[in-house]
Amino acid sequence: MAALVTEGIPAQVALELGNRLGISQEKLAELIFLPKRTLHRRIEQGERLKQDESERVLRLYSLYARAVEVFEDEKRAARWFSSRPKALGGKTPLQFMGTEPGARWVEDILGRIEQGVFS
């Protein structure tokens, strides 16, 4: 993973992750702190993301994979990221995933769901 992040994740891979999460290209760009036009250009030209952008994509992917594991279904996992669990104070998990502390909180909540503490 370290080598992949260092060389940069292909922008197309980020787009595919956004599609799995059911989010727009604009929302994806926002989550990885990249201007929408820059993301679009990199996708169109087959470019790779920079290291910091790649790290954020990897963080999103890790949380998505964890949610699929917890919910045992890709569609249910994707829907959960747009839901508003009480544990997040009425915000969506996606709203928390843009920062490392927020992502860790989402990961913690997924662990609680898996243990049956939240539904």
Residue frames relative to the residue before (quaternion, step in Angstrom):
aa qw qx qy qz dx dy dz
M 1.0000 0.0000 0.0000 0.0000 0.00 0.00 0.00
A 0.6291 0.5487 -0.3394 0.4336 3.56 0.99 -0.84
A 0.6617 0.5005 -0.3076 0.4658 3.58 0.94 -0.87
L 0.6338 0.5351 -0.3251 0.4542 3.58 1.00 -0.81
V 0.6671 0.4867 -0.2966 0.4797 3.57 0.94 -0.89
T 0.6457 0.5336 -0.3214 0.4416 3.58 0.96 -0.86
E 0.7292 0.3987 -0.2472 0.4982 3.61 0.88 -0.86
G 0.5204 -0.6577 0.3948 0.3752 3.58 1.25 -0.33
I 0.3855 -0.7052 0.5522 0.2220 3.52 -0.89 0.99
P 0.5081 -0.6317 0.4740 0.3438 3.62 -0.91 0.77
A 0.5487 -0.6362 0.4338 0.3256 3.57 -0.91 0.92
Q 0.5949 0.5787 -0.3565 0.4292 3.60 1.09 -0.67
V 0.6199 0.5368 -0.3384 0.4615 3.60 1.06 -0.73
A 0.6270 0.5255 -0.3299 0.4710 3.57 1.02 -0.77
L 0.6416 0.5246 -0.3166 0.4614 3.58 0.99 -0.85
E 0.6494 0.5166 -0.3134 0.4616 3.58 0.96 -0.85
L 0.6261 0.5162 -0.3315 0.4813 3.58 1.06 -0.73
G 0.6292 0.5313 -0.3255 0.4646 3.58 0.97 -0.82
N 0.6405 0.5194 -0.3165 0.4688 3.57 1.02 -0.80
R 0.6519 0.5074 -0.3149 0.4673 3.59 0.98 -0.80
L 0.6787 0.4698 -0.2795 0.4905 3.56 1.08 -0.74
G 0.4083 -0.7270 0.4593 0.3064 3.58 1.26 -0.28
I 0.5221 0.6232 -0.4250 0.3979 3.57 1.08 0.71
S 0.5697 -0.6031 0.4431 0.3397 3.52 -1.23 0.52
Q 0.6469 -0.4931 0.4084 0.4143 3.52 -1.31 0.27
E 0.6156 0.5542 -0.3339 0.4499 3.57 1.09 -0.72
K 0.6736 0.4792 -0.2924 0.4808 3.60 0.92 -0.89
L 0.6166 0.5398 -0.3378 0.4630 3.58 1.03 -0.77
A 0.6513 0.5138 -0.3119 0.4632 3.57 0.90 -0.93
E 0.6387 0.5286 -0.3143 0.4625 3.56 1.01 -0.82
L 0.6844 0.5019 -0.2863 0.4448 3.60 0.92 -0.89
I 0.7479 0.3383 -0.2187 0.5276 3.59 1.10 -0.56
F 0.4488 -0.7366 0.4147 0.2899 3.56 1.33 0.41
L 0.4839 0.6172 -0.4433 0.4340 3.50 0.83 1.12
P 0.5008 -0.6408 0.4670 0.3471 3.63 -0.83 0.83
K 0.5893 -0.6128 0.4014 0.3409 3.56 -0.99 0.89
R 0.6648 0.5094 -0.3105 0.4496 3.59 0.91 -0.88
T 0.6352 0.5201 -0.3312 0.4651 3.59 1.05 -0.73
L 0.6428 0.5081 -0.3224 0.4740 3.58 0.95 -0.85
H 0.6479 0.5233 -0.3153 0.4549 3.57 0.89 -0.92
R 0.6633 0.5032 -0.3034 0.4634 3.60 0.90 -0.93
R 0.6682 0.4983 -0.3115 0.4563 3.59 0.89 -0.86
I 0.6267 0.5138 -0.3360 0.4799 3.58 1.04 -0.69
E 0.6789 0.5059 -0.2871 0.4481 3.57 0.84 -1.00
Q 0.7592 0.3766 -0.1993 0.4920 3.60 0.99 -0.82
G 0.4798 -0.7048 0.4149 0.3176 3.58 1.28 0.17
E 0.3609 0.7573 -0.4703 0.2739 3.57 1.14 0.63
R 0.4616 -0.6450 0.5337 0.2933 3.51 -1.37 0.22
L 0.5056 -0.6207 0.5037 0.3246 3.52 -1.26 0.47
K 0.5536 -0.5765 0.4744 0.3689 3.56 -1.25 0.38
Q 0.7209 -0.4699 0.2916 0.4176 3.55 -1.27 0.37
D 0.6943 0.4686 -0.2982 0.4576 3.62 0.78 -0.92
E 0.6348 0.5117 -0.3225 0.4808 3.58 1.06 -0.72
S 0.6396 0.5272 -0.3126 0.4640 3.56 1.02 -0.84
E 0.6242 0.5348 -0.3368 0.4593 3.59 1.01 -0.77
R 0.6675 0.4918 -0.3068 0.4674 3.59 0.96 -0.81
V 0.6208 0.5166 -0.3399 0.4818 3.60 1.06 -0.71
L 0.6436 0.5183 -0.3196 0.4637 3.58 0.95 -0.84
R 0.6194 0.5319 -0.3348 0.4705 3.60 1.04 -0.76
L 0.6560 0.5017 -0.3062 0.4735 3.60 0.92 -0.89
Y 0.6598 0.5104 -0.3103 0.4560 3.55 0.93 -0.92
S 0.6464 0.5305 -0.3218 0.4440 3.59 0.92 -0.87
L 0.6709 0.4816 -0.2960 0.4800 3.57 0.97 -0.83
Y 0.6249 0.5259 -0.3359 0.4691 3.57 1.03 -0.76
A 0.6616 0.5027 -0.3043 0.4658 3.59 0.90 -0.94
R 0.6362 0.5197 -0.3233 0.4696 3.58 1.02 -0.77
A 0.6574 0.5043 -0.3105 0.4660 3.59 0.94 -0.85
V 0.6241 0.5197 -0.3425 0.4723 3.61 1.00 -0.74
E 0.6338 0.5277 -0.3183 0.4675 3.56 1.02 -0.79
V 0.6895 0.4818 -0.2788 0.4634 3.59 0.90 -0.94
F 0.7716 0.3641 -0.1859 0.4874 3.58 0.82 -1.00
E 0.3113 -0.7965 0.4625 0.2341 3.57 1.33 -0.23
D 0.7268 0.3096 -0.2181 0.5731 3.55 1.16 0.64
E 0.4652 -0.7069 0.4569 0.2742 3.60 -0.75 1.00
K 0.6751 0.4991 -0.3058 0.4491 3.59 0.91 -0.86
R 0.6439 0.5059 -0.3214 0.4756 3.59 0.98 -0.81
A 0.6348 0.5262 -0.3262 0.4623 3.57 1.00 -0.82
A 0.6669 0.5003 -0.3034 0.4614 3.59 0.87 -0.93
R 0.6429 0.5136 -0.3257 0.4656 3.61 0.97 -0.80
W 0.6257 0.5619 -0.3435 0.4179 3.58 0.98 -0.83
F 0.6403 0.5460 -0.3336 0.4249 3.60 1.00 -0.76
S 0.7145 0.3939 -0.2498 0.5214 3.60 1.20 -0.39
S 0.5131 0.6322 -0.4255 0.3951 3.59 1.28 0.02
R 0.3696 -0.7179 0.5462 0.2231 3.56 -1.31 0.12
P 0.0933 -0.8301 0.5479 0.0446 3.60 0.32 1.20
K 0.5957 -0.5904 0.4120 0.3562 3.57 -1.06 0.76
A 0.6197 0.5770 -0.3381 0.4108 3.58 1.05 -0.75
L 0.7133 0.4022 -0.2480 0.5176 3.59 1.23 -0.36
G 0.5253 -0.6894 0.3882 0.3131 3.54 1.19 0.46
G 0.7296 -0.4401 0.2397 0.4652 3.57 1.01 0.77
K 0.5904 0.5370 -0.3815 0.4664 3.58 1.26 0.10
T 0.5144 -0.6335 0.4762 0.3276 3.56 -1.24 0.37
P 0.6192 -0.5246 0.4141 0.4121 3.60 -1.17 0.41
L 0.6041 0.5680 -0.3594 0.4281 3.60 1.04 -0.70
Q 0.6367 0.5374 -0.3330 0.4415 3.58 1.03 -0.71
F 0.6960 0.4558 -0.2667 0.4865 3.59 1.18 -0.47
M 0.6242 0.6271 -0.3202 0.3386 3.57 1.13 -0.60
G 0.5388 0.6546 -0.3947 0.3541 3.60 1.20 -0.14
T 0.7524 0.2923 -0.1849 0.5606 3.60 1.22 -0.37
E 0.6200 -0.5597 0.3979 0.3795 3.56 -1.17 0.51
P 0.6696 0.4716 -0.3345 0.4663 3.67 0.82 -0.78
G 0.6429 0.5171 -0.3219 0.4644 3.59 1.00 -0.76
A 0.6427 0.5191 -0.3143 0.4677 3.56 1.00 -0.84
R 0.6416 0.5132 -0.3262 0.4675 3.60 0.99 -0.78
W 0.6242 0.5262 -0.3361 0.4696 3.59 1.06 -0.71
V 0.6366 0.5122 -0.3181 0.4808 3.60 0.97 -0.85
E 0.6446 0.5177 -0.3143 0.4666 3.58 0.96 -0.86
D 0.6342 0.5270 -0.3180 0.4680 3.58 1.02 -0.82
I 0.6573 0.5012 -0.3093 0.4702 3.58 0.93 -0.86
L 0.6228 0.5246 -0.3441 0.4674 3.61 1.00 -0.74
G 0.6362 0.5211 -0.3236 0.4678 3.58 1.02 -0.74
R 0.6505 0.5070 -0.3095 0.4734 3.57 1.02 -0.78
I 0.6218 0.5238 -0.3400 0.4727 3.57 1.02 -0.77
E 0.6540 0.5213 -0.3115 0.4512 3.55 0.94 -0.90
Q 0.7048 0.4448 -0.2531 0.4913 3.58 1.07 -0.73
G 0.5454 -0.6538 0.3778 0.3638 3.58 1.29 -0.04
V 0.4299 0.7048 -0.4631 0.3225 3.58 1.26 0.25
F 0.7615 0.1477 -0.0872 0.6251 3.60 1.09 -0.77
S 0.2282 -0.7532 0.5907 0.1779 3.55 -1.24 0.35
